[in-house]
Amino acid sequence: MSFIIVFWGFFMIGFMAIGGYFMFRKFLKQLPKEDGKSMMDWELHYIEKTKHMWEKRERELLEELVSPVPELFRDVARQKIASRIGQVSIEKGMDYINQDVVIEGYILATPKRDHKFLRKKLKEKKIDVTPYEPLFKLSKEGYRANWEASYKKN
């Protein structure tokens, strides 16, 4: 009987630690930066400012791109990516969001490991990746030196 109690104790501590980790990450995103706004404030700002600029086709493309994200985290990923897309469209002074801006914002908003999926999805849709290569190359600089060799060892 004591084994079950010990197991249950470790089980509960583990789940509380995992939940605490995600809550702490969300708390850090809510802390104001030098400009007085938090990361989440900026995300909501860009989404609100560009909400009217989205067309149906671009929304569907965004949904396709966030589809591999687990359902639990999909809303958070969608918000982060959509805000970055909105930021790119505002910086470019666009009147509407087009496919190029969606792809560029996705590249800038997602971690490097997701770019392989993006390339595959663009190839399926017969979209040329060449114009986006500089963005992919910029993000590759974030990898540590000789990462491929250590990856192949594992």
Number of C-alpha atoms within 10 A of each C-alpha: 5 7 8 9 10 11 11 12 11 12 12 12 12 12 11 11 12 12 11 12 12 11 12 12 10 13 11 13 14 14 13 13 10 6 6 8 13 16 16 19 15 15 18 17 16 22 21 12 13 21 15 11 15 16 13 8 12 18 16 10 15 19 13 12 20 19 13 11 14 10 11 8 10 15 13 12 18 19 16 23 25 25 26 25 28 29 21 19 23 16 9 10 9 14 12 15 22 17 15 15 20 24 21 18 22 24 21 19 18 16 12 16 9 16 17 10 13 19 15 12 15 14 12 9 9 9 12 10 14 8 10 13 10 10 13 19 10 10 16 14 10 10 10 8 9 8 9 10 9 9 8 7 6 5
